[in-house]
């Protein structure tokens, strides 16, 4: 009896291992379904609107109709980048992970939240899993903008940089045969415009996180530590002790006092309507500006305006990238990888750059005959890529946890200085206190 029981238990263990092994094989087979062997649907959140939205719809339709892998992309417009990031944070906080998309268009304000989501399937992860290293195919400045703490978060989709546009016709009426280069030049231009009876504003802007990063970068300083938060979480300001913020505020207030800048973020519409002569905005606005002005006046373009003659040239990369989430579904992840390579690859990047003014992120697009023809026909398009080529690699956009609050604190700090006629020294102290408090509060709540 005892021997019979032992034999029976042994038989059950063998059968159990056989069935377990078979189940494991079935699970492995399910997890490793070949791409193209069956239909698969992935979800894509994007924030492309207006002309860019029309183009995005075209690219998705083309992909759905022509990809050989039975992949269907379900695209959902989620509003502005901040709206999409807020929704992502809400889903993650509630742990409703199934509501996350497979792929998402993200701007710099969402970097930290994506990195800390616990559901990020980064480009580094994908390259390892898919055995498909494509990093070298992209422009260094463009792809480097989406690295955080040594991790390649996403792939660049819409790359741009901030450049300066000029109403060349009004410049000539003011006696200028060159474009202004520094804040001091704008002061002189204002004087010459007054002499010529030109009532349009010279320049209008309220500095915020991106533009301050550029201007302080020209002065050799970061806004916050750890390479503007790119290498590690930013914990303190780096522009106070070295005097960079006070230098910038001194030059900015001098412009304001001379009437060369109004404390208002004047838009492309103001520029088109000839209400402002100088406009700093994304290089992606080249095509829309040329089309909307339509020869009413001549448009010149140049590098991002410099703080002073001692400042270096340059401005950071901006725009958006595409990031992926870990669905836990092998087939969906393969499909997502194919789609992200398509949107950031040569065909789409070339077409998107020509249609909008964004800078191609894919190396082969920059060298394509179609893009070269565009630069030859419209030299304004060449300013963006030329500036990125000359911008020091050390210049980085700002990545901080309290991104929205930080953004508005900078704007409010500069505006308060102008409205209340504070000295640059006093304004520096006030901004330092407010901005550091935001970093400290974030650290207390999240670190």
Secondary structure, 3 states (H helix, E strand, C coil): CHHHHHHHHHHHHHHHHHHHHHHHHHHHHHHCCCCCCCCEEEEEEECCCHHHHHHHHHHHHHHHHHCCCCEEEEEEECCCHHHHHHHHHHHHHCCCHHHCCCEEEECHHHHHHHHCCCCEECHHHHHHHHCCCCHHHECHHHHHCCEECCEECCEEEEEEEEEEEEEHHHHHHCCCCCCCCEHHHHHHHHHHHHHCCCCCEEEECCCCHHHHHHHHHHCCCCCEHHHHHCCCCCCCECCCCCCHHHHHHHHHHHHHHCCCCECCCCCHHHHHCCCEEEEEEEHHHHHHHHHHHCCCCCEEEECCCECCCCCCCCCCEEEEEEEEECCCCHHHHHHHHHHHHHHCCHHHHHHHHHHHCCECCEHHHHCCHHHHHHHHHCHHHHHHHHHHHHCCCCCCCCCCCCHHHHHHHHHHHHHHHHHCCCCHHHHHHHHHHHHHHHHHHHHHHHC
